[in-house]
Structures are given as C-alpha cells and as structure tokens.
C-alpha cells in the first residue's frame, strides 16, 4: 500500500471518527458529559478506550459499533495490518477500502460470510 493512499485512509478514518463522536455527543447527554469531563479539546484525540465502557454499553448504538471499527482500523494502519483480509490474508482492494475504510475482509470473504449467516 503506497504512503499516499495510507495517508488518505488515515485522514478519512479521522473524519469518520469525528463525525461519529459528534453524533454521539449531540444525541446522548451522558456521552457528552463524559467527553467534557475528559477535557478534550480536539475530538480526534478521543480514543474509544478512553471513554467509559459503561457509557458505551448504555448508548449501545450502531454509532458506538462504528466508532470501535474506526478505532480498530486506525490501529491496523499503525501496526501495518491495514488492508489485509482477516479471513484469507489477501490484500483488500483500494476501491473497497475507499468505500469502507474500516473493512476487515476482502469482498469475496465478506460475501461468503454474509451467505453463511443467511443459512
């Protein structure tokens, strides 16, 4: 994966993270209070593991799941595992990552996984 694409994905993931955090802050008083109590100036500095797990459980929305996926993708970018399918170990296409930057499976493995869940 070239450095330009990697930087683009990091920027995109940071934007998605900020978007999700803003949604959570605007929709949930407990979450807003937790973030304010952390004294965070920049939402990009908020890591999901910094946020009280009980609050995330209480919220229990698709946004918290998405936030965790984004955090995990940022971690994979740092440790060199970003863009590698967790199922087959092959490279996830740049097109797929551009569409879903936190994808963990290539399109073939994702399709296979979804078919299995339907049966």
Long-range contacts (C-beta under 8 A, 24 or more apart in sequence): 1-82, 1-83, 1-91, 1-94, 5-94, 5-97, 6-77, 6-82, 9-73, 9-77, 9-82, 9-97, 9-101, 10-74, 10-77, 12-98, 12-101, 13-70, 13-73, 13-74, 13-77, 13-101, 13-102, 14-44, 14-74, 16-66, 16-70, 16-101, 16-102, 17-43, 17-44, 17-46, 17-67, 17-70, 17-71, 17-74, 18-43, 18-44, 20-63, 20-66, 20-67, 20-70, 21-46, 21-67, 23-63, 24-59, 24-61, 24-63, 24-64, 24-67, 27-61, 27-63, 28-59, 30-55, 30-58, 30-59, 31-55, 31-59, 47-71, 66-102, 69-102, 69-104, 70-101, 70-102, 72-102, 72-104, 73-101, 73-102, 85-109, 87-112, 87-113
